[in-house]
Amino acid sequence: MKVIDKIYDFENGDKYVVETKECFHCKKTGTVEIFTQEMFYIHQGWKIQDAVKSLDKDFREQMITGTHPNCWIEMFGEEE
């Protein structure tokens, strides 16, 4: 996980733009935006699923494995 930018937002909270791992399916990296406090939790050793509550599970999965939500659907289909 590599920080590539910081977004300063005094109303909603500052965020980091984080580059995710290369996707197994499309072989491209991706980005997600997480709050500063969530980045702190990650650096404290928290698991992604516990630290990053601002993202839904599809984007938390992208942070962990690099697999984009659309690529996941292409590989495994829609959830039932």
Secondary structure, DSSP 8 states (H G I E B T S, - for coil): -EEEEEE--TTT--EEEEE----TTT----EEEEEHHHHHHHHTT--HHHH--SS-HHHHHHHHH---HHHHHHHH----
